[in-house]
């Protein structure tokens, strides 16, 4: 499965918030932010924190991308 956090990054820009500010506010590790930057999986706890912070549903901050076949 491939996921993109592009909707989250767009939301951060709209709210004039940096990734570092988000990391500190939610108590996330820099490794978690790096994973999201690479489109890697993060825990449901992280998604819960993000959805609670932005008062949204998971599909508002992540999107599923179909993996391309080789």
C-alpha positions as CSV (number, residue, x, y, z in Angstrom):
1,X,0.0,0.0,0.0
2,X,1.2,3.5,-0.7
3,X,0.0,6.5,1.2
4,X,0.5,10.2,0.7
5,X,0.3,12.8,3.4
6,X,0.0,15.6,0.9
7,X,-3.4,16.7,2.2
8,X,-1.8,17.2,5.6
9,X,1.1,19.3,4.2
10,X,-1.5,21.4,2.3
11,X,-3.4,21.9,5.6
12,X,-0.2,23.0,7.3
13,X,0.5,25.6,4.7
14,X,-3.1,26.9,4.9
15,X,-2.7,27.2,8.7
16,X,0.8,28.7,8.3
17,X,2.2,26.0,10.5
18,X,5.6,24.3,10.1
19,X,6.2,20.6,10.4
20,X,8.4,21.3,13.4
21,X,5.5,23.3,15.1
22,X,3.2,20.3,14.4
23,X,5.8,17.9,15.8
24,X,6.2,19.8,19.0
25,X,2.5,20.5,19.5
26,X,1.5,16.9,19.1
27,X,4.6,15.4,20.8
28,X,5.7,13.5,17.8
29,X,9.2,12.3,17.1
30,X,11.3,13.7,14.3
31,X,11.4,10.1,12.9
32,X,7.6,10.1,12.6
33,X,7.6,13.4,10.7
34,X,10.3,11.9,8.4
35,X,8.2,8.8,7.8
36,X,5.2,10.9,6.8
37,X,7.5,12.9,4.5
38,X,8.5,9.7,2.8
39,X,4.9,8.4,2.6
40,X,5.6,5.6,5.1
41,X,3.2,4.1,7.6
42,X,2.7,5.7,11.0
43,X,0.7,4.4,13.9
44,X,-3.0,4.8,14.4
45,X,-2.1,6.8,17.5
46,X,-0.4,9.4,15.3
47,X,-3.4,9.5,13.0
48,X,-5.6,10.0,16.0
49,X,-3.5,12.9,17.3
50,X,-3.6,14.5,13.8
51,X,-7.3,14.1,13.4
52,X,-8.0,15.4,16.8
53,X,-5.8,18.5,16.3
54,X,-7.3,19.3,12.9
55,X,-10.8,18.2,13.8
56,X,-11.0,16.0,10.7
57,X,-11.3,12.5,9.4
58,X,-8.2,10.4,8.3
59,X,-9.1,10.9,4.6
60,X,-8.7,14.6,5.1
61,X,-5.0,14.3,5.9
62,X,-3.9,11.1,4.1
63,X,-4.7,9.7,0.7
64,X,-4.3,6.2,-0.7
65,X,-2.3,5.9,-3.9
66,X,-2.5,2.8,-6.0
67,X,0.9,1.2,-6.3
68,X,2.1,0.9,-9.9
69,X,2.9,-2.5,-11.2
70,X,6.4,-3.1,-12.6
